[in-house]
């Protein structure tokens, strides 16, 4: 009887980056780590500051190459790959958004909580360790554990959670931020979806079609009340 009641609870699955914390904070933390590594290992200063300047200016994908060029250093594959490794594998200095803390506290025991995030496996697990949330969720999926081909919008992670929770798709709601990839798979499976559109989020400028996300919120403070309405 207890198992039956538990399976009938709503299953709220969260994305991680820019949903539970600000991804910009991770980026800055990573640039700081890379800057320290460059200063100590290469005798190269100013890396963090230049990387942040390029990032805030909209540069993506080749920031470390551009930083080295700005500093008149040839960006060899060996050096750039080492910088990327330091960035991805550093222990980040990040914290949960206050509204995320309040939301998770309010939902705990009222719904079943899960997390599904894309990204490098080491990176994402270290983020969760730094945030202190690994024990918050009944089930966690890091799609990078399987390989980049299973990143969203691949449905594998969502189907995996359906099996883990042993619930029908109608019981699930995915809460995430990026309309370009986050909601396609869960909506195809019959899940509900709610978009978090934080003003400083990296994808806040993107429009989200109403058929992808049922609701759009600016942070997670109102989510527990919205979930109660959905049920």
N, C-alpha and C positions, 0 to 999 in steps of 0.2 A: 504493500500500500504506500509506504514512504517513497519508494522508487517511482511509482506511478505519479504521485503528486509532484515530485521533483521534475520529472520529464515534462510536465505540463506547464512549468514556469517558462516565462519568456527568456530567450537566450540573446543577450546583448553582446555583440562582438565588436571590439574596438580596433581601429587602426592605431599605429603608434605615433609616427612622425607628424607633427603639426596637428595632432588630435589630442594627445595626452600631454605633450610638452611642445615647446617651440623649437622647430628644427634649426632655426637660425642659431640658437644657443649651442647646438651640437656642432654646427659648422665652425663657429668661433672657437669652441673648445678644441676641435681638430686642428685648426690653423695655429692655435697656440702651441699644441704638441709638436707640430711640424716645424714651427719656428724655433722651438727649443732644440730640436734634433739638428736642424741646419746650423744653428749657432755653435752647438757643441761638437758636431761631427764634421762640418764643412767650413767652420769659421765664417759663416755667412749670416749677416744681420739683416733685419728689415723684412724678413720673409712673411711673418704674420701680418704686419701692417699692409704690405702690398697685396697679399692674398685677400684680406678683408676688403680692401679698396676695389679690387677687381670683382669680387663677389657682389658687393653692393651696387656696382655698376652694371650688373647683369651678366657677367662672364660666367660660363658654365663649361665643364668638360675638360678644359685644358688649362686650368688656373695655374697649376704648378709649373707647366712649361712656360707660361707667360711671365710668371714671377722670376724664374731663372733668367729669362731673356732680358727682363727689365734690369736685372742685377749684373748683366753682361757675363752670364755663366751659360755655357752650352748645355741645353737640356737633354742629356743622354737618357736612354731608356733605363739604364741602371739607377740613375739618380732619381728620376721621376717615379719609377716603380717603388723605390724605397720610401719616397715621400708619401705616396698613396698608401703604402702598407702602414706607415706610422699613423696616418690619418684614420684609417679604418680600424686599426687594432689598439688605439690608445684607450685609456680608461677615461670616459668623458666626465666633464663637470657640468651636469645638467640636473634640472629639478622639474617635478611635475608642475603643471599649471595649477594655480590655486583652485580654479573651478573644476579641474579634473579630480583633485583630492576630494573636494566636496561631493562631486557626482558619484565617484566610486564608493565613497562612504555611505551615501544615501541608498545606492542600489544594492549594496552587499546584503545578502540574505533575502532580498526581495525578488531578484532575478538570478539567472545563471550567467556568469561573466566569462567571456573569451577574448582572445586577442589574435589578430592576424595581421602580419606585417611583411612587406617585401624588404629585400636588401641583403647585403653581405651577412653571412651567418654570424661570424665573430662580432661584427659591428652591432647588429641588432640585439644580440644576447647581452653584450656589455652595456648597451643603453639601458636595457631593462634592469640589469644589476645595479647600475648607478641610480636609477629611479626608485629602486626598492619595490618593484611591483611583481616580481616573478611568482610570488605566492598569492597574489590578488586574484588570479584567473584560474578557473577550473581547467581550461585548456588553452594552449598557446601554439600558434603556427608561425614559424619563420620560414617563408617560402625559399629563402636562400639555402636552407638546410638540404633542399632537394635539387637546387640549381636554378639559374636565372630563367630557364625556359618555363618555370612554374610560377614566375612573378604574375601578379594581376595584370591583365584580366583573366588569366588561366583559372579554371574553376576548381582545380585540385584541392587547394587549401580550404575552400568553402565546403566542399563535399567531405573532406576529412573531418571538419568540425561537426557536420551533421551526424556523422557516425560516432564521434566522440560523445556528443550530447544525447544521441539517440532520440532526436526530435525531428519533426517534420519541418520543411522550409518555412511554413507560415509562422512558426514560433521564433524565427530569427530576425534580428535587426542588425545591420552593419552600420557603424558610426565611423565616418572617415572624412577626408578633406579634399581629395584630388579627383575631380569629376572626369579627368581624362582616362583613368584606369580603375578607380576604386569600386565603382558601383555596377559596372557592366555584368560581371559574373554573378554577384549575389542577386541582382534583379532577374537575370535569366533563370535562376534556380527558384525564384519565388519568394526571396527574402524581402523584408522592408529595408529601407536605406534612409539614413539621415546624414546630411552634410554639415560638418563643422567648418564654418568660414571665418577663421580668425583674421582680424585685420592685418596682422603682420605675417600671416602664413605665406609660404612660398608659392602657393597656387590660388591665393585668394582672388586674383584677377580673373580667373577662369569662370566662365558661365557654366552652370549646371542645369541641363534640361530637366524639367519637372518630372519626366517619366523615369529618370534615373534615381533621384532622391526625393522621397516623399515630403521631407521637410528640410529647411535650412536654418541653422542657428549660428550665432556669433561666438558662443562658447558653450561649455557643458553644464552651466548652472541650471538651466531649465530642463535638461534632459530627463531627470527622474520623473517630473510631472508629465512630460510628453509621453514617456513610456507607459505611465499609468493610464493615459488616455488611449494609447494604442491597444492596450489589453482590454 
